[in-house]
Amino acid sequence: MAALDLIIALFVLLAVLRGARTGFLAGVFSLVGVVVGASVGSRIAASLVPGGGDPVYGVGVTLISVVAFAVLGEILARLVGGSLRNRLSNPASTALDNIGGGALGLVLSLVLVWAVGMLALQSPPLAGLRPAVEESRILRSLEGRMPAGMLTRAVAELDPLPEIQGPDTDVPPPEAGIVSDPDVRAAASRTVRVTGVACGYGVEGSGWVVARNLVVTNAHVVAGEAATRVQPEGSGRALRAEAVLFDEKNDVAVLRVRKLGLAPLPLASPRPGEPAAVIGFPQNGPLDLQPARTGETGYVRSGDAYNEALVRRIVTSFRVFVRPGNSGGPAVNADGEVVSTIFASRADASDVGYGIPSQVVGRHLRVAAERTQPVSTGGCAN
């Protein structure tokens, strides 16, 4: 048994014993207290964190506020639940309360183990934990059995886009009206949400239709996933997808989605200074269109899809604010043509995003269209 599994097993055992000792009533009240306290803490944090501010500061304030109020809520609610438990005079009722408390401790500890593992792996400084998670039989057995989508939405801001240093964006501000252009709106209808589970935690991104039953997204969005799903416009029926091309160097993946039924988007080369729109599902939310302005296209040295190997790649810069969840979404011009696929933000600027120019996708299209068998998506991405 892996060392992490031993630690998890010990933690779960202690949680069961503590739950049986505390009882079901006190346990339920404690859980309600944690949820209510965390909700209050998140609302207070939202009022303290300015929009567009330093993301590290925002995450720190949010975590401190949520944890502090969750602990306070748990303590107060546990006192109420404990007083109710003390009123149980029937030994049979007390025994049932103990059994229920142990069962509650088992369930909550497993959920907590899975959630903490997911959050830890989504924090880049803790990426070294990935090998241990991949070897854990307990976490693998939990994979796919948890409602990852809800938690992914809640912690989307803790899963940042890759950050690179790329070409400049010395261009005018975006034109807000482009998001209302009919051709741009038509392109949005052929943009999809891409979701999956990798190493026990939920992953969410965007994609766009490049050919019949083929969707383009980022390699880091689908890396390590055993099952990937695609939702047309983010709200349709979730369709099963399989990777038929996986380019970790350029961070490009092409997915085959049978019976997708959406017309492909045309490709075009990015032109500096032209108006654009970035389409996707930031923070796993609804379909979002952001006005943008195309910057320069050039070569940079940056990490690959796993943020492990340093590679030389071609990228296009955009003056636009991109967020987690935009990964894999299209940047289109006023004619609704895809000029780039968003994959990163700039390390020292909040209003600069980077995409993979469509010429890279075009080189892969014939290979992907002719491939009949799925390809491996490797391990989980950083």
N, C-alpha and C positions, 0 to 999 in steps of 0.2 A: 504494500500500500504506500502511495506517495506521502511525503511528509505533510503536505498541505491537507490531504484527506484525514490524516490523524488529528491534525489541529481542528479541522472542521467537525470531526466526529466527537472530539472532547467538548467542543463548544456547544454542539447540539445536545449532548448528554447533560451538561450543566444547565442548559436552558430548560430541558424537560424536568429535571429535578427542582429547579427554582420555580418553574410553573406549577408543579404539583404542590410545592410548599406554599406558594402564594395563593393558589386557587383560581378557579375560572372567573369568578366575579371580579376579583381584584385585577386579574390579568386583562379582562375586557375593558375595564375602566382605564387601566394604564394605557392600553392601545388607543382608546379614544382620546385620552389626554395628549398622547404623542402626536396624533394626527391634527387635532385642533391647535395644539401649540405650534407645530411646524407650519400650519397654514397662517396663523397669526404672525409668526416670525417672517415668513416669506413676504407677506403684505407690508410689514414694517420695513423690510430690506428694500422692497421696490420703491418705497417713498424716500429712502436714503441714498439710493444709487442713481446718479444722473444718467439720462439717456446718452449714448455715444461716449461714455466715459471709459476709463481704463478698465478692461475686462478682468484683469487680475484683482483689482480693488473690488470690482463688483462681485466676483465669485467669493472673495474673502468675506465681505460684509454679509452676503447672503448665507454662506455656510455658518458663520458665527451666530447670526440672528436665528436661523432655523433650528440649529442644534440647541441653543440656549432656551428658546421658548418651548421646544419639544421636551427637553428635560424638565422644565418647570411644570408643563402641563402633565407630564407623566407622574411627577411627585404628588401634585394636588389630586389628580384623579385616583391614584393608587390609595391615598388616604381615605377617599370616599368609598372605594370598592372594598378596602379592608374592613371598614366599619360595618358594611353590609354583611361581609363574610362572618364577622364575629357574632352576628345575630342568628347564625345557623345553629340550632340546638339539636337537631336530629343527626345522629351519627351517619345514617345513610346519606343524607343531604351533604354532609361534610365530605364523605368519601367520593361522591359524584363530583363535587366541586374540585377535589384534588385531582381526580382523573381528567376532568375537563381542562384543568389548569395545565397538566402535563401535556395533553394533546395540543393545546394552544401554544405552549412553549415550543413544541416540535415544529409546528407549522411556521410560526413566526421566525424561529431561528434559521430554518431553511430558506425562507424568503429573504431574510437579512443577509445570509451568506451569499446568495445569488446577487442581490442588489449591490452589496459592498464590492464583490468581485467585478461587477460591471462598471461601477463608478471608478474603481481603482484603475482598471485597464483603459478607461477613457481619459485618464490623467496622464499626459506624456511623461512626467517625472517618474511615474510608477510603471512604465512600460516593461521594466525588467521582470515584473511578476508574470508576464505572459507565459513563459515556459512552464512555470508551476501550475498555472491555470489549465493549460492544455493537457497536462499529465493527470489532472485531478479527475478521478472517475465520478466523484460526487457532483462536481460542477457540470461535467458532461451529461450526467443523467438528468440534471435540472434543465439543461439547454432545451429549448423548444417547448417546455412545459409551463413557462411563466409568461404573463402578459407583457412582453417586452415593450410594445408600442407605447403604453401609458408612461412607463418609467423613462423611456427614451425621450418623450416630449418634455418630461419634467426636468431632465438634466441635459437637454440639448446644448445649453450654453457651456457645459463642462466638457464638451467634445469639440474642440476648436478645429477649424479648417487648418490644413497645412499652411505654414507661413514661410515665405521665401523672399529673397531680394531679387527683383526682376527689373525689366525695362521701366522707364519713367512714364508718367501720364501727364505730361505738360500740355493739357488740352482744356478747352472751355468746359464749364459745368454741363451736366446732362440736360437734355430737353425733356421736361416732364411729360409733354403731350404724346411722346412716342408710345407710351403704354396703352393709349387708346386707339392707336392705328389699327385698322381692320386686319392687315396682314400680320401684325404682331399678335393680335388677339387670336387669330387662326393658328399661329405657331404655338400659342399657349395651350390650345386644345389638344395638341399632339406632344405635350410634355407630361411625363409620368413620375409618380412617386416610386422609389425603389427602397424596399425594406428587407431585412433579413436578421438572422441571429448568428453571431460568430463568437466563439469562446465563451458562450453563456450570456452574452449581453446583446442588446438590440442595436442595430445599425440602420440609419436612415439617410437617404440622399435623393437625388433627382436624376432624371434621364430624359432622353428625347428620341423620337422615332426617326431612324436613318434609312430604313428600307422595309420592305414587307416583312412583318413579324420580327424585326430587329430593332433593338434599343441600345443607344450609346449611353454610358455612364462612366464614372471614374473607377479605376481598378481598386482604389482604397475603400470604395463604398461596398464592394462585394467580396473583398479579400477574406478568405477563410470561412465563407458561408456554405453550409450544407444545403440550405434551401433559401432561395431568393424569390421575392414576390414583387410584382409590378402592378400599380394602380393607375389606370388612365385618368388624367386630370386630378389625381390624388384622392378621388372619392368613389371611383368605380369599383367593380369587383376585383379582388386581388387575384392576379393571374400568376401562375408558376413560370419562372424564368430560369434559364440555364446559360452559363457563360460559354460562348463559342469562340471568343477571343479575349486574351488577357495579356495586356502589355504593361508590365510593371514599371518599365523605364519611363514611358510617357504618361503613365497613370490613366490608361484608357482600357475600358472593357466593353465588349459588345455582347448583348444578351439576346437569346432567341426566346420569343414569347409567342407561343402558338395561339392562333385565333385572336390576335391583338386587334386586327380590324381598323387600324389607323393609317392614314396616308403618310408617307415619309416627308420630312422637311428637306428642302433643297439646301445645298452647301454653297458658301461663298467665301472669298478671301477677306480677311479683316483689312480695313483701310483706316489709317490714322486720322482721327478727328471726326469720323462719321458717327451719327447718333446710333445708339444701340439700346437693347433692353435685355436684362438678365432675368430669366424665368426659372422658378423652382419652388421648393417647399422648405423654406428656412424654419429651423426649430420644429420640423415635422408638422408644421401648421398648414393652413390652406394654401392654395395656389397663389403665388406672389409674383408680381412683375415690378422690377425696379429699373427706372431710367438710368442709362449709362452712356459713357462716351468712350469710344475706342482709342487706345493709346498705341504705343509702339509694339512691334513684334520683333523678338530677337532671341538669341541663345543665352541661357543661364546655366550655372552649375547648382544643382539642388538635389535633395533626397529623392529617391524613387518612391513608388506607391507605399512601400513599407517604411520609408524614412530611414533606411539602413545604408544602401549604397549611394554614393555621390555620382550623379550622372549629368551629362551635358544634354540639354533638351531645349526645344524651341517653345516659347510661350508668348501670349499676347496680353498686354496690360489693359485694364479698363478703369475709368474713373467711376467707381460704383461702390456701394457698401454691401459686401456679401457676408453671409452668416452661415453657421453650421446648418447643413441641410441643403444649401445651394450646390454642394458638390455634385458634379455630373449634369447639372442643368445647362440649357443652351443660352448663349448670348447671340441674339439675332439682330439683324439690321432692320431698317424701316420697311424692307420688302418681305420680312419674315424669313429671311435666309439665315441659316446658322453659320456664324463666322468663328465661333469658338465654343469650347466646353469648359465651364468654370471648374476649377480644382483647388484654388488656393487664394489666400489674401497676402497683403504685404506686411512684413514683420514690423515695420515702423510707421505704418499709416493705416487708419481705419477706413479710408475712402478709396482704397485701391484693391482691386481684385485681379486675379490672373486666370487665363483660360488656355486650353490647348487648341491651337488653330486648326481649322477644319481640314487643312491639307493632310494633317497626321491621320485623322479619321478616314479620309478618302483613300489613303494608301492601304488601310486595313479592310475596307469594305468588301472587296471581292473575296478575300480569304474567308472572312466571316460568313458571307452569303453561301459559299460553297461547302462549308464545314458541316458535317452531319452529326458529329459526336461532340458532347460537351468537353470542355477543357478544365483543368484544375485551376482554382483561384488561390492556391497556396495557403499560407498561414494567415493569421489575423494581422491586420494593419495596425500601425502605431496610432 
